[in-house]
């Protein structure tokens, strides 16, 4: 297949059966989003948001693009900005892994690190994220840039409803019994849930939340710090649609560590902590007795583990 730019590499990732790390009951299938050019599922939202902004002239030719990121959205934006010829400035909490900042700089982005408010290295809280977002908004104002504002950009949801969800259905060749995904902006979970429930209203859609940080489950935040970077910020996303969530599944830091190693050693898939949490939760759902013994649960391998 011959393509004209990295934009054409975004989407259409393989769907892999995780039969080595998980032996049943049921079956786990996962979208290999770590194979995207930017290394994560966020490439889809980055492409959708910037193309929509160019279409309606919010993003003019050569205009700077500015966004807060934990790393993945920044990388996706860097890929899209490179192909569309826009400079990119990203703000990032200093608590995110240094490898993420190096990756973004390698992709040509200007990286502005923002001091943590109440988190610690490797554990970024919701307040840390808000501090980085405030810095991004200020930079966008100063430089007359386009502020992406991924948490409020509905195009991210549409991207997954029209691409990721339908891809899962086409690749599997049948509706799925369950859908499991961690929540940052919520775009991946909601967009895919819409597509899968449209194909089969009985599909159980479960969010993944870190232990002690489960606002979607209606619990007060007792543990804002955790290792699942990019998700579980302790707040309900702005566009959240609770009707798409059937239940919340909890994953601890230790479980995420265990499954991350399990996926690497047994499947040859070196992915990030949120991807590992997704697979852990999918296994727990299949073993919970809520589904038939031959059920298929889909999830997403959000990103590569090379930047942790």
C-alpha angles and dihedrals in degrees: 000000000000117000131183101221145357088269088073090057093062114102133005092088118171122266110228130197111225096212097144099053093038123037102180170187092241126348137279120215122183137192109238095225092158086078092069115114090252091045100247151063089261091079089080094056093042092055094045095048097047095044090050091048091051091048094056094037097246084121112048125196112286093005116145117253117217130189146155112239144172086212109275100073089044091055092048091049090048091056093049094042091052092055094044096042100243124140112236129214119185130186118208135181110254086231093072117096114282088229089068093057091048091050092052093047089050088056090054101260124139106235122207113190116211122205116249120254102202106341131092134225108299092011114082119185132204091258090054090053092049091052090054091047091052089053091050093051091051093050092048090053093047095049099035088243135158109258108212096201093191094189090062099035108108090191088079091063093046091050091061095040091055101035118016097040096046090045091057091050093047095045094046093042093220141052116280126239096217142017122199128184140152118241130234107139087355093231097120094046096045099040094049092041090056092053095044095046090049088058094042121008090197093065109123109227115198130183121216117227131179119251109272094011107080113134092149088060088053095251126134114250107260099164115032093173120078139139097248097105116201096023140062099044093165096249137090111253116248095244095042116149108196092192089073094058118082096176145343122241120202125219125185127216090251092053091049090050091049095050094043090058091041092055091048097046100036103031103026089237114134102195139155131271097262090053089051090048090052092054092045090053092046090054091048091051092051091048094046096082093239091113136049117270092252096046123139119220120192126206140158133254092217102195150345120277093222094097099055 
